């Protein structure tokens, strides 16, 4: 039964007849409209920097995005990429794969193709609209929104940085139970930081206004899978086994910039400062992605903003984190695979270098909804299917998903748990109200 239910589904099949169908169907054109508007508002800036060439490039990029919006809204076939960017061949091979799946039923169209594929495809086409139009090729149409999220979350960022710097003063004196309690707190802050998702809100304001630490206790009932104990057990046992032998490495597959990124950086610093880890590797996106996803530029910008802040503890965090990067105990890296449409069970075949690198990790933390969808194949699994099964042999190392639910894919629930929530909250899987800390130990 589970195998039958676990099919990748198109936008129309997945959401038709529900409120979600209309909000999701409208969301992508809204994102494209906002991108077009952003380019138009920067016209004078392009002229000042690049003269007429900048204005001409802006016009071409807007034309490209307007055409894309029309294709999407009128359910046109999904066409092969015509650019010569490094990932174009892999994208077009994947489109051929989708075409073969249709069994001769015509070209895959926007509403009749797997939702994960067309969503990723749209962001790749947005990237092409800029990358193919120098001299504005490196312009990030989502940068403003990410910066706004950061600045509008200042109160929460100050509260978190202050809490963490105060914690560091006494961290060496904490016993195991206290250390565990602090880890659980910061895991929850990182989990609920995932609510700040601009692709989910079509780029509208989505910041963290209040202190993220004050409401953690109230949020516990909404963590529907809580494997924090398993996470702690892995980290503390690995630490004890690896005493003076080899470095304990934790990898964080990042999601959103802004407040969520700061919460991830605090968690990473805690892992180092508590000696639960010796090095942390951050994995971001190589191109602007899903409106608010973290790129290298966002990562570096955030640390510089913290360093330059007027608030003492924010500044201290930024200075320390820049130091972690210089010392090499923090490593930022990106890989083309993270912005391909492939689910993670195909990583070993499509990106064997990345898979081999992740195999060196002692723990991989996957942040956010998109990572969860790609981990589980973005399929309509029955709720009780084990997480390990849904991963479909993707097991480079022990891994954990920290995710607030914004799409209708969820596994690893207890019998009747999903149905019980569904009875009182029909839209529970897409609101971001519920979260999981879901662990899988590699075989």
Secondary structure, DSSP 4 states (H G I P E B T S, - for coil): -HHHH--B-BHHHHHTTSHHHHHHHHHHHHHHHHHHHHHHHTHHHHHHHHTHHHHHHHHHHHHHHHHHHHHHHTTPBPPPP-S--TTHHHHHHHHHHHHHHTTTS-S-BTTTSBHHHHHHHHHHHHHHHHHTSTTSTT--TTHHHHHHHHHHTHHHHHHHHHHHHHHHHHGGG--HHHHHHHHHHHHHHHHHHTT--TTTTTTS-----S-TTTTHHHHGGGEEEE-HHHHHHHHHHHHHHTTTTS--EEEEE--BSTHHHHHHHHHHHHHHHTTS-SEEEEEEBSS--TTTB-BHHHHHHHHHHHHT-SSHHHHHHHHHHHHHHHHTSEEEEE-GGGGSS--GGGHHHH-HHHHHHHTT-SEEEEESHHHHHHHTTTB---TTS-HHHHTTT--SS-EEEEEE--SS----PPTTHHHHHHHH-TTTTTSS--EEEEEE---
